[in-house]
Amino acid sequence: MSRSLRAVLGLLASMPLVHARCTPESFAAMLADDAAVTVNFAQAVPRNGSFGQGPADIPYPTNVTQLPALCAVGINVKSSANSSYNFGLFLPDSTWNQRFLATGNGGYGGGINWLDMGTFSHYGFATMSTDTGHISNPLDGTWALNAPESVIDWGYRAMHGSVVLSKQIITKYYAKHGHIKYSYYASCSTGGRQGLKEIQLHPDSFDGITVGAPAWWSPHLAGSTLWEGLYNYPTSDPKYIDPSLFPAIVAEMKKQCDPQDGLVDNIISDPFGCEFDFEALLCTSKNSTDCLTVEQLATVYKFYNDWVDTNQEFVFPGVALGADPTFLLSSVSTLGSDFYRYFVHNDSEWDFTKFTFKDVQLADAINPGGASADDFDLSPFMKRGGKILKYHGTADMLIPTGSSLHFYRKVTQALRPKGINLDDFYRFFLIPDMGHCGMSTTGPWYIAAGSVPVPGLTYSVPGFSDAEHDIILAMMKWVEAGDAPDHLIATKYVNDTATLGLQSQRPLCVYPKQAKYVSGDPDHPSSWKCESRY
């Protein structure tokens, strides 16, 4: 018997001893030296069992099911005299791969993301998520009123503290079964921001991160979200567009921009390369229903173009052509107004209709919670071997795709003068037709990144569980074997339900390349080729 096989068998044989340590008393003993830490619970979950905190975990009220046998742990940490945060751990009994993976949150939501933790536990990871110091749904920022310490927890402190303590707990829990070989992170939206912020402040926290549609520029993203809502406000204004006209706007954009990749398939592959004729949306004598007035056209133009304000200062990218305007234009979203009402002005009576660029300048000066992940010099993370895989849907209707392009350019400007090639550690993928963090009407989008579950799937891409189709496996392969992905293959299931079968697959290219149709079955990835945009 080989030495490696004996080691594996010994590890598996001793795993029941790990399961026996899944008690609150065991974890309290591990953390006895830290007076700020309290063990909330420790519960053994059997194979194919479920776990969650139900409706009390407001953003994640549904229990995760079909889990591997593991230990579910809840920890509370006092972060200041009047604030604290919680985090959860899933510690696999017999399937631990000697790796740690943290995941994140969405919007202003506070809750432990047991769902994504469960998904990633199937790979063998010991997984963690923090509630960021409060409980709320993603659209609710009222908790930030008069709570500066909680805002700091949300901004970065809860994530870092949870990462540090999680590693300590995992090391002690599996003391006789090996050490943590690699640490990873995977999440989208606010979760994307959390991952970027963590490696900017603490480059040694993770060996690799996968981040999608990151909400990295908090004051400007929230300001843009509010500003866009005000474009179409009030309903009595001539510039107001009734939501019933939104489908016609998107349809015209697809009509003009879809053919550019060589195939008409209801997918805009490169909205940034489309020269869109906005005036085609105007009413004429032949079309007086699904069309716009001149005043309404101005609203659409502002929405789909960059926000440039005082002294021609760039504020934030516009929404990409083809993205559905329903969420941002139908009403003023609290993702914008709550940030300025509670995080910036700290005034529940602040009138969002008075919002101007001066409010953005004030928010920049305050940077509530230190949340913005805007340190573009990522060389400390790169120098210790860290790897970044980032993705963003081109039809994101919540966080404009251009914000990820702007981040990429700013990192390029910071690192290229130092002789650093971004592809050596940071690769970015645009996903045509994908909305916020997932889902698409037509296009292949699923890359097993978490955040958006697919009915019928537990984890990975069944039948295609490899580094070409699964971004988590691609991250691991790059970090651990030095094999960087030159493309990924996205999958689309019928009605986005895995049990209904495979509908199509298509390559995703490392930016700035994009997929071009060559010939053959357009639903097969071999019919496409990654080519330069120039």
Helices and strands as residue ranges (DSSP letters): H 3-20, H 24-30, E 37-45, E 49-51, G 54-56, E 64-67, E 70-80, E 83-92, E 99-102, H 114-121, E 126-130, G 142-144, H 148-152, I 153-157, H 158-173, E 182-188, H 190-201, E 208-212, H 218-231, G 243-245, H 246-257, G 258-261, G 271-273, G 278-281, H 294-303, E 307-309, G 310-312, E 313-316, H 326-329, H 334-338, I 339-344, G 352-354, H 357-366, G 368-370, H 379-383, E 387-393, H 402-415, G 416-418, G 422-424, E 426-431, H 471-481, E 487-493, G 494-496, G 498-500, E 502-509, E 514-517, G 525-527, E 528-531
